[in-house]
């Protein structure tokens, strides 16, 4: 019989086999000891000023994901990110631009927004670490790592570039009748990750003062975080907030924090993995236009960011050369190329609560 215990370091639930007295966490690698219920309780540890145990705290093993270890720090305002780029190499689902997307997004976060490189968890197929391959299990663990222990002032980013899909919803909680999904590398054997699970993992745990931005470059991704409100914007930039709260009353918001999600397209649209935005390589259209908005100085507010992205995608066939910003060294190859008539996708913004998109400054 299996017993559930929480990791002593990151609190991830672990399945303890019968008879086992310890277990190593797959997320942070800390070893959790489980006391024999027949043994008398151990005396509490005493404080020591010479190292080892301090005020009852026994330091855990280092985390391969860069999760801060040691006693809780008093410093506020950490920046953490998960970046997931899946190419599905050697399969019939192969995508060409997702690895480029992941590398460019990391460069943007480190050089433009001062995210510490050690606080960015990359999941790609080219990694040799088995915990950093974008499987369903590893993406789930990465989402948990991103939000665990979040504190007021923290800024979190979840970027995904890969396949997205949708499947029929039967409980009546979806406005369009479908659950949106992300497709991990092993989705054909392990299944997809539903928007309901993403909402529980990334949205619900966020307390007041914590901010999460999701950037989802995938098909059918408009409401993939299942957030309560969607910004419905027309081509002239006018918008209204649509209420997507389930009729059942199920809460899909945060625990006081803030979540804003940029998606590559609406729920019934597909997102392009294309060379139309490059003369030499493929890239996700949405990720490219997201980064380009910073290059052109068009990301001062959430409204200007969204309108810039939409205009760039509509005008794919025109000249959209980059400016000389901080990320140009990685984007010099991503200059506009050739498809006439633009791409048939419209980036979307969803949020846990409505706001004035033209007044709220954009910041990560």
Secondary structure by P-SEA (a helix, b strand, c coil): cbbbbcccccccbbbbcccccbbbbccccbbbbbccccccccccccccccccccccccccccccccccccccccccccccbbbbbbcccccccccccaaaaaaaaaaaaacccccccccccccccccccccccccaaaaaaaaaaacccccccbbbbbbbbccccccccccccccccbbbbbbcccccccccccaaaaaacccccccccbbbbbbbcccccccccccccccccccccbbbbbbcccccccccccccbbbbbbbcccccbbbbbcccccccccccaaaaaaaaaaaacccccaaaaaaaaaaaaaaccccccccccccccccccccbbbbcccccbbbbbbcccccccccccccc
